[in-house]
Amino acid sequence: MIFIILLASLATAVLATPLVDSNPASLSATTGFILVANLTDTTRDFSPSINHLKLTGVRIGAGLETAVLTNNTGRTFYENGTDGNIGVVSDSGGTYPISMIMDALAPGEADADYVDYVGIDVGTAQPGIGIAAPPADVPALYGPDMGTFVVCFESQPVYGKPQYPVRFAKAQLVNGVAYQKIPAQCAPITLLPQCAQLDDAVPSGALYDHDYARNVRCYGNVASVTW
């Protein structure tokens, strides 16, 4: 048990976010938020820049969306559930909820680089995805594995495969130490919550509600934060 705790602590130290908000007072709390990309390695930026773009989804099938970044408003999310069973979801405007999911890519889709698919799909929330709470300094989106979110350039986009999808690059453990590999065609980002309005009402007949929507720390304007 001591070894496991030590290993987890070491891995966390290696992968700790480089972001340090110089003005913690810029944080407030709300249930609704959009997710804004903060580029953590400017040498890997694309043209036009992806910094401060918002997370949304592009339809790839019935009830399936691939996570992408947009110049527009972005999708409103909320953290739903109770301690130990938390996920990130979004109102669909219809009967079923839409939830953020992360899963291994299909064979041949950069799985050798330890890159996971990030989707916004119809269905219940996937546990292990949420907004970091105190004592974490920065309330960033996290996933079920150690690693970092990335935006990747896919040079031959086809239907159902956006050109700049958001993925999750998993860390690799080597001799008990976690190392982060960023694929050559990807740029590392941190997804930060920006406060947004979550409507109180849901559509009639919806199989979801906001009864367990949780307050999370969020920024009034991610682009104005000094790091």
MOVENFEN-V809739 format. One record per helix or strand of 3 or more residues. SS is the DSSP state (H for helix, E for strand). FROM is the first residue (numbers start at 1). TO is the last residue. If there is no record, write none. Layout:
ss:from:to
SS:FROM:TO
SS:FROM:TO
//
This chain:
ss:from:to
H:2:15
H:24:26
E:27:30
E:32:39
H:42:44
E:54:61
E:64:70
E:77:82
E:85:90
E:98:104
H:111:113
E:115:122
E:140:142
E:147:152
E:165:170
E:172:174
E:177:179
E:186:195
E:216:219
H:222:224
//
